[in-house]
Amino acid sequence: VSAGDVRSQSLPVMPNEEALALLRAGKPLSNVRIERLRFDGEFEHGISLNHVFLDRCVFRKVVFHGPVEMIGCTLSRVRFEREPRFEQNLSLRSCTVKRTVLGGLTIQGFARFDRTVFANGSKFAHCNFEQGAKFWEARFEDWANFVHCRFAELADLRSVTACEGLAFEHCLFQKDFLLRGTSVQKKLDFGTSHFDGLLDLSKAKLHDFVYLESIGQGPAQQFAFANAVVDRMLIKPAQLQDRLQSEQTADYETAMREYGLLKAVFQVLHRFDEEDWAYYRFKVCQRKSRPRSWKRPWTKLFQLCDLVFLDWGCGYGTNPVRAVLAALLMMLGFAVLYAIGYHHFEIDHAP
């Protein structure tokens, strides 16, 4: 038994009638235990709970017109039924959620789950986040599952810790989705989720397979992989073409490192044709990232030679057909010079 459970068992139990009367009047509650309370109907005022233990409570077809804030609370075996609606912000900060399925929630304000711990099969299902959601430094001690959830604004899952795996099935991300700095011990599965904005995996620590091959992509969807730690990521070059945010913003130094990461990933998976594609893009971004200026004309010359002989000539060694064609063109050029007459190019030396 954790220290938090021991502390919650020592909290005084507040009668449901008293708790409901205080909540409907907009009064804050703190350091109490509430068991089997049913939230239904409409709550005109905001709800504020501080270190409250909610045990087997039910949110059934309830509408909260004011903001709902829970700080340091514990939700154990709580049920959400008949699409509860939060018309303003919902905040569960530094809370503990156990054996709870947050299902059918419509949050019209901003949703916050900072530093909240989700344990014992807690998950999100059929939730609508209208004004963005923040899970900064949240911790999922069991498998983390998001099923049929819609994020209309920014979905911020930065620095999340998933002790098992993290899965998103049939989710819709209409804006940016940030997993920067997130740590996932097992698989990260995006299933058939759809992304319209940036999918940011920068600095993420992903220790198992990452499944991206089945996702849907909007016309403005982009990726970011800067400084990610990942070895096995299932993704296709066609999904990445012209979709790296760093490359689209002309940050070729970062794009070069990201293509280097993709090259290593494809090599580990023995997908050598895709490894060649990533290496070619790596060399292109490396060429574009080098400083050059007309004040140093040799830098412009080196760039031109790199483009003509290495890129166009042989695709940086990844396109043998192009290398053969370049060699044939060079042979043909020398043949033309010989046909014209090489004596035209002789230089008479004075005695």
For each residue, the residues with C-beta under 8 A, 3 or more apart:
1: 5 6
2: 5 6
3: 6 7
4: 7 8 74 96
5: 1 2 8 9
6: 1 2 3 9 10
7: 3 4 10 11
8: 4 5 11 33 53 74
9: 5 6
10: 6 7
11: 7 8 31 32 33 53
12: 31 32 33
13: 32 33 34 35
14: 18 19 29 32 33 34
15: 18 19
16: 19 20 34 35 36 37 38
17: 20 21
18: 14 15 21 22
19: 14 15 16 22 23 29 32 34 37
20: 16 17 23 24 37
21: 17 18 24 25
22: 18 19 25 27 29
23: 19 20 26 27 29 43 47
24: 20 21 43 44 45
25: 21 22 45
26: 23 44 45 46 47 66
27: 22 23
28: 48 49 50
29: 14 19 22 23 32 34 48 49 50 52
30: 49 50 51 52
31: 11 12 50 51 52
32: 11 12 13 14 19 29 52 53
33: 8 11 12 13 14 52 53 55
34: 13 14 16 19 29 37 52 53 54 55 57
35: 13 16 55 56 57
36: 16 55 56 57 58
37: 16 19 20 34 54 57 58
38: 16 57 58 60
39: 43 57 58 59 60 62 84
40: 58 59 60 61 62
41: 62 63
42: 62 63 64 65
43: 23 24 39 47 62 63 64 65 66
44: 24 26 65 66
45: 24 25 26 65 66
46: 26 64 66 67 68 69 88
47: 23 26 43 64 66 67 68 69 70
48: 28 29 69
49: 28 29 30 52 54 69 70 71 73
50: 28 29 30 31 70 71 72 73
51: 30 31 71 72 73
52: 29 30 31 32 33 34 49 70 73 74
53: 8 11 32 33 34 73 74 76
54: 34 37 49 57 73 74 75 76 78
55: 33 34 35 36 76 77
56: 35 36 76 77 78 79
57: 34 35 36 37 38 39 54 75 78 79
58: 36 37 38 39 40 78 79 81
59: 39 40 62 78 79 80 81 84
60: 38 39 40 79 81 82 84
61: 40 81 82 83 84
62: 39 40 41 42 43 59 84 85
63: 41 42 43 84 85 87
64: 42 43 46 47 67 68 84 85 86 87 88 90
65: 42 43 44 45 87 88
66: 26 43 44 45 46 47 87 88
67: 46 47 64 88 89 90 91 109
68: 46 47 64 86 88 89 90 91
69: 46 47 48 49 89 91 93
70: 47 49 50 52 73 75 91 92 93 95
71: 49 50 51 91 93 94 95
72: 50 51 93 94 95
73: 49 50 51 52 53 54 70 92 95 96
74: 4 8 52 53 54 95 96 97 98
75: 54 57 70 78 92 95 96 97 98 100
76: 53 54 55 56 98 99 100
77: 55 56 98 99 100
78: 54 56 57 58 59 75 97 100
79: 56 57 58 59 60 100 101
80: 59 84 101 102 103 104 105
81: 58 59 60 61 84 104
82: 60 61 104
83: 61 104 105 106
84: 39 59 60 61 62 63 64 80 81 104 105 106
85: 62 63 64 105 106 108
86: 64 68 89 90 105 106 107 108 109
87: 63 64 65 66 108 109
88: 46 64 65 66 67 68 108 109
89: 67 68 69 86 107 109 110 111 112 131
90: 64 67 68 86 105 107 109 110 111 112
91: 67 68 69 70 71 111 112
92: 70 73 75 95 97 112 113 116
93: 69 70 71 72 112 113 114 115 116
94: 71 72 114 115 116
95: 70 71 72 73 74 75 92 113 116 117
96: 4 73 74 75 116 117 119
97: 74 75 78 92 100 102 116 117 118 119 122
98: 74 75 76 77 119 120 122
99: 76 77 119 120 121 122
100: 75 76 77 78 79 97 122
101: 79 80 121 122 123 124 125
102: 80 97 105 122 123 124 125 127
103: 80 124 125 126 127
104: 80 81 82 83 84 125 126 127
105: 80 83 84 85 86 90 102 124 127 128
106: 83 84 85 86 127 128 130
107: 86 89 90 110 111 127 128 129 130 131 133
108: 85 86 87 88 130 131
109: 67 86 87 88 89 90 130 131
110: 89 90 107 131 132 133 134
111: 89 90 91 107 129 131 132 133 134
112: 89 90 91 92 93 133 134
113: 92 93 95 116 133 134 135 138
114: 93 94 134 135 136 137 138
115: 93 94 136 137 138 139
116: 92 93 94 95 96 97 113 135 138 139
117: 95 96 97 138 139 141
118: 97 122 123 138 139 140 141 142 144
119: 96 97 98 99 122 141 142
120: 98 99 141 142
121: 99 101 142 143
122: 97 98 99 100 101 102 118 119 140 142
123: 101 102 118 143 144 145 146 147
124: 101 102 103 105 127 145 146 147 149
125: 101 102 103 104 145 146 147 148 149
126: 103 104 147 148 149
127: 102 103 104 105 106 107 124 146 149 150
128: 105 106 107 149 150 152
129: 107 111 132 133 149 150 151 152 153 155
130: 106 107 108 109 152 153
131: 89 107 108 109 110 111 152 153
132: 110 111 129 151 152 153 154 155 156 175
133: 107 110 111 112 113 129 151 153 154 155 156
134: 110 111 112 113 114 156
135: 113 114 116 138 156 157 160
136: 114 115 156 157 158 159 160
137: 114 115 158 159 160 161
138: 113 114 115 116 117 118 135 157 160 161
139: 115 116 117 118 160 161 163
140: 118 122 143 144 160 161 162 163 164 166
141: 117 118 119 120 163 164
142: 118 119 120 121 122 163 164
143: 121 123 140 164 165 166 167
144: 118 123 140 160 162 164 165 166 167
145: 123 124 125 167 169
146: 123 124 125 127 149 167 168 169 171
147: 123 124 125 126 169 170 171
148: 125 126 169 170 171
149: 124 125 126 127 128 129 146 168 171 172
150: 127 128 129 171 172 174
151: 129 132 133 154 155 171 172 173 174 175 177
152: 128 129 130 131 132 174 175
153: 129 130 131 132 133 174 175
154: 132 133 151 175 176 177 178
155: 129 132 133 151 173 175 176 177 178
156: 132 133 134 135 136 178
157: 135 136 138 160 177 178 179 182
158: 136 137 178 179 180 181 182
159: 136 137 180 181 182
160: 135 136 137 138 139 140 144 157 166 179 182 183
161: 137 138 139 140 182 183
162: 140 144 165 166 182 183 184 185 186 188
163: 139 140 141 142 185
164: 140 141 142 143 144 185 186
165: 143 144 162 184 185 186 187 188 189 208
166: 140 143 144 160 162 182 184 187 188 189
167: 143 144 145 146 187 188 189 191
168: 146 149 171 189 190 191 193
169: 145 146 147 148 189 191 192 193
170: 147 148 191 192 193
171: 146 147 148 149 150 151 168 191 193 194
172: 149 150 151 193 194
173: 151 155 176 177 193 194 195 196 197 199
174: 150 151 152 153 196 197
175: 132 151 152 153 154 155 196 197
176: 154 155 173 197 198 199 200
177: 151 154 155 157 173 195 197 198 199 200
178: 154 155 156 157 158 198 200
179: 157 158 160 182 199 200 201 204
180: 158 159 200 201 202 203 204 224
181: 158 159 202 203 204
182: 157 158 159 160 161 162 166 179 201 204 205
183: 160 161 162 204 205
184: 162 165 166 187 188 204 205 206 207 208
185: 162 163 164 165 207 208
186: 162 164 165 207 208
187: 165 166 167 184 208 209 210 211
188: 162 165 166 167 184 206 208 209 210 211
189: 165 166 167 168 169 209 210 211
190: 168 193 211 212 214 215
191: 167 168 169 170 171 211 214 215
192: 169 170 214 215 216
193: 168 169 170 171 172 173 190 215 216
194: 171 172 173 215 216 217 218
195: 173 177 199 215 216 217 218 221
196: 173 174 175 218 220 221
197: 173 174 175 176 177 218 220 221 222
198: 176 177 178 221 222 223 224 245
199: 173 176 177 179 195 221 222 223 224
200: 176 177 178 179 180 223 224
201: 179 180 182 204 206 210 223 224 225 228 230
202: 180 181 224 225 226 227 228
203: 180 181 226 227 228
204: 179 180 181 182 183 184 201 228 229 230
205: 182 183 184 228 229
206: 184 188 201 210 228 229 230 233
207: 184 185 186 229
208: 165 184 185 186 187 188 232
209: 187 188 189 232 233 234
210: 187 188 189 201 206 230 232 233 234 235
211: 187 188 189 190 191 214 234
212: 190 215 233 234 235 239
213: 234 235 236 239
214: 190 191 192 211
215: 190 191 192 193 194 195 212 239
216: 192 193 194 195
217: 194 195 221 239 243
218: 194 195 196 197 221
219:
220: 196 197
221: 195 196 197 198 199 217 218 243
222: 197 198 199 243 244 245 248
223: 198 199 200 201 240 243 244 245
224: 180 198 199 200 201 202 244 245 246 258
225: 201 202 228 230 244 258 261 262
226: 202 203 246 254 257 258
227: 202 203 257
228: 201 202 203 204 205 206 225 261
229: 204 205 206 207
230: 201 204 206 210 225 233 261 265
231: 264 265 268
232: 208 209 210 265 268 269
233: 206 209 210 212 230 262 265
234: 209 210 211 212 213 269
235: 210 212 213 239 240 262
236: 213 239 240 274
237: 240 241 274 277 278
238: 241
239: 212 213 215 217 235 236 243
240: 223 235 236 237 243 244 262
241: 237 238
242: 247 248
243: 217 221 222 223 239 240 248
244: 222 223 224 225 240 247 248 255 258 259
245: 198 222 223 224 248 249
246: 224 226 249 251 252 254 255 258
247: 242 244 250 251 252 255 285
248: 222 242 243 244 245
249: 245 246
250: 247 288
251: 246 247 254 255
252: 246 247 255 256 285 286 288 289
253: 256 257 285 289
254: 226 246 251 257 258
255: 244 246 247 251 252 258 259 281 285 289
256: 252 253 259 260 282 285 286 289
257: 226 227 253 254 260 261
258: 224 225 226 244 246 254 255 261 262
259: 244 255 256 262 263 278 279 281 282 285
260: 256 257 263 264 278 282
261: 225 228 230 257 258 264 265
262: 225 233 235 240 258 259 265 266 278 281
263: 259 260 266 267 275 278 279 282
264: 231 260 261 267 268
265: 230 231 232 233 261 262 268 269 278
266: 262 263 269 271 272 274 275 277 278
267: 263 264 270 271 272 275
268: 231 232 264 265
269: 232 234 265 266
270: 267
271: 266 267 274 275
272: 266 267 275 276
273: 276 277
274: 236 237 266 271 277 278
275: 263 266 267 271 272 278 279
276: 272 273 279 280 318
277: 237 266 273 274 280 281 318
278: 237 259 260 262 263 265 266 274 275 281 282
279: 259 263 275 276 282 283 316 318
280: 276 277 283 284 315 316 318 319
281: 255 259 262 277 278 284 285
282: 256 259 260 263 278 279 285 286
283: 279 280 286 287 310 311 316
284: 280 281 287 288 311 316
285: 247 252 253 255 256 259 281 282 288 289
286: 252 256 282 283 289 290
287: 283 284 290 303 306 307 311
288: 250 252 284 285
289: 252 253 255 256 285 286
290: 286 287 299 303
291: 299
292: 296 299 300 302 303
293: 296 299 300
294: 297 300
295:
296: 292 293 299 300
297: 294 300 301
298: 301 302
299: 290 291 292 293 296 302 303
300: 292 293 294 296 297 303 304
301: 297 298 304 305
302: 292 298 299 305 306
303: 287 290 292 299 300 306 307
304: 300 301 307 308
305: 301 302 308 309 310
306: 287 302 303 309 310 311
307: 287 303 304 310 311 312
308: 304 305 311 312 313
309: 305 306 312 313 314 326
310: 283 305 306 307 313 314 316
311: 283 284 287 306 307 308 315 316
312: 307 308 309 322 326
313: 308 309 310 322 323 326
314: 309 310 317 318 319 320 322 323 326
315: 280 311 318 319 322 323
316: 279 280 283 284 310 311
317: 314 323
318: 276 277 279 280 314 315
319: 280 314 315 322 323
320: 314 323 324
321: 324 325
322: 312 313 314 315 319 325 326
323: 313 314 315 317 319 320 326 327
324: 320 321 327 328
325: 321 322 328 329
326: 309 312 313 314 322 323 329 330
327: 323 324 330 331
328: 324 325 331 332
329: 325 326 332 333
330: 326 327 333 334
331: 327 328 334 335
332: 328 329 335 336
333: 329 330 336 337
334: 330 331 337 338
335: 331 332 338 339
336: 332 333 339 340
337: 333 334 340 342 345
338: 334 335 341 342
339: 335 336
340: 336 337 344
341: 338 344
342: 337 338 345 346
343: 346
344: 340 341
345: 337 342
346: 342 343
347:
348:
349:
350:
351:
